[in-house]
Each structure stands twice: as C-alpha cells, then as structure tokens.
Amino acid sequence: MNYSKAAVFALVSTLAAAPLTASADSGFFFGGSVGAATLDDDIDTFALDTDSTSFRLNAGWQFSDFLAIEAGYHDFGKFDDTLDLGGVLSDVDLRADGYTLGATANIPLGSNMSLFGRAGAFIWEADAHVDGLRIEGFDDENLYYGAGADFKVSERFSLIGDWTRYELDDTESDVISIGFRYRF
C-alpha cells in the first residue's frame, strides 16, 4: 500500500470539508513535544529492545473544532543496546528521524479539552551503527497514527499528551509524549 497516496487523499478530503466546518478556532498552529520512544523488534540482523528520548516539531492549519492538517519533523533519538554478535559483545545503535504529513480529527469535550486522532505518511531514514561504525542505512515512507488529548490553558496555548505509532518497514516504534500547541 502506498501510504503517501493515502495521506494525500486524507488531506484533500479534509480540505474539501473545511469550508463547511469553519469556526472561530480555525487558523495556523505550531507545536512541539518530547517523549519516550520504544523499539522492541528485529531489524535486519539486530534484535533491539530499547528506548530513547525523542522529540517532535509540527505545524498545521486547524479548519474547525474537528479537522486539521499538519506537517512535522520527528527525531527518535538513539536506540542503543549491547548485543552478542557471534560471541563478541558489541555496542549497537540505531538512529532514525523523518517527516510527517497527515490529518488530525478532534472531538471537543467542552471548552478546554478535546481528544484527537491523527494519521498520515511518515517519510524517514535511519542508520545502524556497530561499535561506532555505520554499517547500514535505511529509508522509506510508511504510516503513522496515534491519539491523544489537548488541554487548553488559554485561548492560544494548549498542553498536549499523546501516543503515536510509527511504522518503519516491518518494525514499529511507539512514542508517548507531552508537549504544547500554540494557535495564532
């Protein structure tokens, strides 16, 4: 399945519905978050079970209380582990980052809180290192999706808590993060 086409379809659908659902909360926003990313899977010949500190920056357009599009950058940090590679203990690490393009659907739960779901395309690249030497690079585009809550602190500023799953070929990384959103 081509996830880029699915993300473009979601964005076009959101744009088509936007004039019907515009509200006072529409407009440009940007945000950021920091979180914990987990990786527990076999990647190529490595079996990593580790976590790292990740961060995300994003910006988008809120069409209504219910719909938004967003683009962003996500850095997973460095997943590292010590593995037995043929009887030799080696420090192995994987570094990954990439760009997101997707849509967000919101469900307001009053004037100061909403729940949201997000999905879209994740265009990423990663490098694998053994004992500090780069041994392989990966890149692809895959799906990301997640859910969270938005707690409005003021008219323009919100605190965000969320979970997002990023697919990296046959591997998945779950990220739990806290952050902010600022609306213009």
N, C-alpha and C positions, 0 to 999 in steps of 0.2 A: 504494500500500500504506500502511495506517495503522500507523506504527511504534509508536505508543503502545499499540495493542492487542497488538502482538507483544511488547512489553516486559511488559505486564500478564500475558500468557499465560506468558512465561518466569518471572515472579515467582511466579505461582500454582503452576506446575509445581514450582518449587524448594521452595516452602512445603509442598506435598503430599508431597514426597520427604523432607523434613527429619527427621521423626520416625524414619524407617528408617535414617538415616545419622548420627545424632548422635554426637559424640566429645568427648574432653577438650579439644580445641582450639576448641570452639564458643563463641560469645559475641560481644559488641559489639566493634567496632573503629572507629578513625578514622585518617585519614592525609592526607598532602599531598605534592605534588610540584611541581617546577619543570622546565621543558623548553623545547625549541625547536619552534615551530610553523612549518610551511611552507605557503605558498599560491602556487600557480602555475596560474592559471586566469583565464578571462574572467568577470568578474562584472558583469552588466548591460552597460555600455558601457566598463568598465575592464579592461585586461589587466595584472593584477598578477603579479609574480614576485618574491616577497619572503619574509622570515621575521621572526619576532618571539619574544620571551621570553613564555612562558605559564606559568600556574600552575593547580593543581587542588587542591581540598579534597574529601574524601569521608568517608562514614561508612556503616557497614552492620552486618549480622549474619552471622557465619560459622556455618552449620548443622553443618558437619562438615569433615573434611580436604578435602572435594571440592566443596562448594557454599556460595555466599554470595550475598546480595543487597546492593546498595549504592546510595546516592544521593549526589549531589555537585554541586559548582559548578565550572565551568571558565571561565577568562578567557584568551582568546587573546592579550591584549596589543594592540599596534597594528601592523598591517601597513601599511607606508608605502613609497611609490615616487614617482619623478618621471616623469610621463608627458607626451607631446606630445598635447595636446588641441586639434586644429585649428590647429597651428602655434604654439601657446603652451605653454611648459613650465609645468606645474602640479604642485604637491605634492598627491598623492592618498593618503588613508589610509582604512583600514577597521578598525573596532574591533568585536569580537564577543565575546560571552560567553553562558553558558547553564547549564542544569541537566540533570543526568543521572539516570536511573533504570534500573537494569539488574541483570543476574545475572552472577556470576563462577563459572567452573568451574576447579578446581585439580587438578593432577596432582603429588602428592608424589614427590620424587626422593631420599628419605632424610629424616632427622630435621631437617635445617637448610635445605633448599631445595625449592622447588616451582615448576612452571611454571603459568601460568594464561592463560585466555582470557576475555574479557568482551564483553558486547554489551547494548544496550538503546536506550532512547529519549533523544534529545538535544533539549531544548526551548530554543531560542536566539533571540537578537536581535542585530542588527548595524546599525551606522551607517556611511555613506560620507561622507567629507569631501573637498572640493577647496579648496586654499588656506585651510584652517581653517574653511570654512563647511560646515555639514551640508547635504547635498543629497538624501540618500535614506536611509530606514530599511527594514530587512528583519526579518522574524521568521517562524519556522516550527518544526516538530518533525520531526526526521529521525533516522536511525540512527547509532549509533556502535558500533565494535567494535575489538578490539585484543588484544594478547598481551604477556606479559612474564614476569619471573622474580621470585620472592620469596626473599630470603636472610635467614634467621632469625639475628639477632645474639644475642638472649636469648629467654626464654620469651614475653615480651610485645612485643618490639621487632624489626621487620624492616626491611631496606632493600629497596626496590622499583626495578626498572628495567623500562620498558615502552614500547611503541609503540601508539598509538591513532589510528584514522582517524575523523574527524568529518565527516559529510556535512552540507553547508549548501546545501540545494536542489540545484542542478546543480554545485556546487563542492565540493571535498573539501580538508580540511586534515589533514596528518599531523603528529602530535606525538610526539616522542621525549623521554622524561622520566626523571628519577631522583627518588626520594622515600622516604617512610617509611610504615610502618603500625604502629600501637600497638594491642594487644589487651588488653581488660580481663578 
